């Protein structure tokens, strides 16, 4: 009987650890290689590194990370840039979000579903 109680506690601990690991993994963005980005996103990434000029007035504005998907940082850390969506009549859903100093931080994220998910851009 003593072993059963020990086994049950051990099993519960394993399940809780697994759930905590899955929750943490859900919060972390996936990764996308630069060469796997759409051409338009690759061009925007180059513009960000050059400091512009940007085609949209809202490019470079502060991204609030209200969805909480990206790592938590103080307000003003993230900036967003429009990635042109062929056929879209407006700015579309695609963006690159930079962290830190946009031109030099190397911290860039891509979303193609208007902030519902992100992938870290790996160079």
C-alpha positions, -999 to +999 in steps of 0.1 A: +000+000+000+029+024+008+044+018-026+011+026-043+009+059-026+045+067-035+038+057-071+007+078-073+026+109-060+054+103-085+030+099-113+012+132-103+045+150-102+055+137-137+021+148-151+024+183-135+060+186-148+049+176-183+020+201-183+043+229-171+067+221-199+040+221-225+027+254-213+061+269-215+067+255-249+034+270-261+046+305-252+078+303-271+077+313-307+089+289-334+118+296-357+119+305-394+150+308-415+155+341-435+156+322-467+122+305-459+105+339-454+084+353-483+104+376-506+085+406-493+095+398-457+132+394-467+131+429-483+115+444-452+142+428-430+169+444-451+151+478-448+149+474-410+187+468-409+193+498-431+171+520-410+146+526-438+131+542-457+098+524-451+068+523-474+041+525-447+036+554-423+031+530-394+063+511-400+085+514-369+058+522-344+059+506-310+044+471-308+027+466-275+029+428-274-006+428-258-011+392-269+018+382-246+032+358-272+067+374-274+090+375-244+079+401-219+097+434-222+091+470-211+069+491-234+089+505-264+112+475-267+093+461-297+086+478-331+065+466-360+069+467-397+045+459-425+052+430-449+033+437-481+007+410-488+001+406-525-035+412-534-044+429-501-061+462-503-048+473-469-016+466-450-026+429-447-018+406-419+020+401-423+045+419-400+080+417-388+085+428-351+119+438-339+132+437-304+157+462-290+175+485-314+158+475-347+187+480-370+212+460-350+196+438-323+193+407-344+160+400-326+133+397-353+099+379-353+076+372-382+038+369-381+016+361-411-017+360-391-017+395-376-001+387-342-019+354-335+014+336-338+051+345-342+082+328-354+117+340-345+137+348-376+170+330-376+197+344-398 
